[in-house]
Amino acid sequence: MAGSAATAATLTPIPAAAQESALALHAEGAEGKAIRALRDGTFLALVHGPAALAALVRDGSLPTTPAEAAARLARDDAPLHSALLRLLAAGDRNEAVRHLRRDTDLDLANAHLLIKELEQPAG
């Protein structure tokens, strides 16, 4: 999963309404509009739009919150998730953000939100 646009696309929270709109537009054959629907009001980078749409069509949904993105990371890339938790346990938040960005191609805003979510106590 590491280092790809597909990874960043599947870890970027996108509101459910935007996902529904994108699926409808995709069904009509309006790929560009579907990607734009996913990007509106989110931190999804243009370069990750096609991969996000492909993942949405394939999986039926994408994360809508940083908590869902963190759960997806734990499910899809347990080694990276564990490495990030170790860095956070050692108090190295900045290195955790750098590591996440390097391994997933996430932008700074999404990486920050995901790391912030991982810092929350499990419960």
C-alpha positions in Angstrom: 0.0 0.0 0.0 2.9 2.3 0.6 3.8 5.4 -1.4 1.0 5.5 -3.9 -1.7 7.9 -4.9 -4.2 5.0 -4.2 -3.1 5.0 -0.6 -3.5 8.7 -0.2 -6.9 8.5 -1.9 -8.2 5.9 0.5 -7.0 7.7 3.6 -8.4 11.1 2.7 -11.8 11.7 4.5 -14.5 12.7 2.1 -18.1 13.5 3.2 -20.7 10.9 2.5 -22.8 13.3 0.4 -19.8 14.0 -1.9 -19.2 10.3 -2.3 -22.9 9.7 -3.2 -22.7 12.5 -5.7 -19.4 11.2 -7.2 -20.9 7.7 -7.6 -24.0 9.1 -9.4 -21.8 11.2 -11.7 -19.6 8.2 -12.4 -22.6 6.1 -13.3 -23.6 8.8 -15.8 -20.1 8.6 -17.3 -19.0 12.1 -16.0 -15.6 11.1 -14.5 -14.2 14.6 -14.3 -17.3 15.9 -12.5 -17.2 12.9 -10.2 -13.6 13.6 -9.3 -14.5 17.3 -8.7 -17.3 16.2 -6.4 -14.9 14.2 -4.3 -12.4 17.1 -4.1 -14.9 19.9 -3.3 -14.5 20.9 0.4 -11.9 18.2 1.1 -8.1 18.0 1.2 -8.1 15.5 -1.6 -5.3 16.5 -4.0 -6.0 16.7 -7.7 -3.4 14.0 -8.4 -5.2 11.6 -6.1 -8.7 12.2 -7.5 -8.7 9.4 -10.1 -7.5 6.9 -7.6 -10.1 8.1 -5.0 -12.8 7.6 -7.6 -11.6 4.2 -8.5 -11.4 3.2 -4.8 -14.9 4.5 -4.2 -16.3 2.6 -7.2 -14.5 -0.6 -6.1 -15.1 -0.4 -2.4 -18.4 1.5 -2.3 -17.2 4.0 0.2 -14.2 6.0 1.4 -13.5 7.3 4.9 -15.7 10.2 5.9 -13.7 11.1 9.1 -10.1 10.9 10.3 -11.2 8.1 12.7 -12.4 6.1 9.7 -9.2 6.8 7.9 -7.2 5.6 10.9 -9.3 2.4 11.0 -8.7 1.9 7.3 -4.9 2.4 7.8 -4.9 -0.2 10.6 -6.8 -2.6 8.5 -4.9 -2.1 5.2 -1.4 -1.5 6.4 -0.8 -2.9 9.9 3.0 -2.5 9.7 2.7 1.2 9.0 0.0 1.7 11.6 2.2 0.0 14.2 5.3 2.0 13.2 3.3 5.2 13.6 2.0 4.1 17.0 5.5 3.4 18.2 6.7 6.8 17.1 3.8 8.5 18.9 4.5 6.4 22.0 8.1 7.7 21.9 6.7 11.2 21.7 7.9 11.8 18.2 4.8 13.3 16.6 6.7 15.2 13.8 8.5 12.0 12.7 5.2 10.2 12.7 3.8 12.8 10.3 6.9 12.6 8.1 6.8 8.8 8.1 3.1 8.8 7.2 3.6 11.3 4.4 6.6 9.5 3.0 4.9 6.1 3.0 1.4 7.1 1.8 1.9 10.3 -0.3 -0.7 12.1 1.9 -0.6 15.8 2.0 0.4 17.6 5.2 -3.2 18.5 6.3 -4.4 14.9 6.0 -1.3 13.4 7.6 -1.7 15.8 10.5 -5.4 14.9 11.0 -4.6 11.2 10.8 -1.8 11.4 13.3 -3.9 13.5 15.6 -6.5 10.7 15.4 -3.9 8.1 16.2 -2.9 10.0 19.3 -6.4 9.7 20.7 -6.7 7.0 23.4 -8.2 3.8 22.2 -11.7 3.4 23.5 
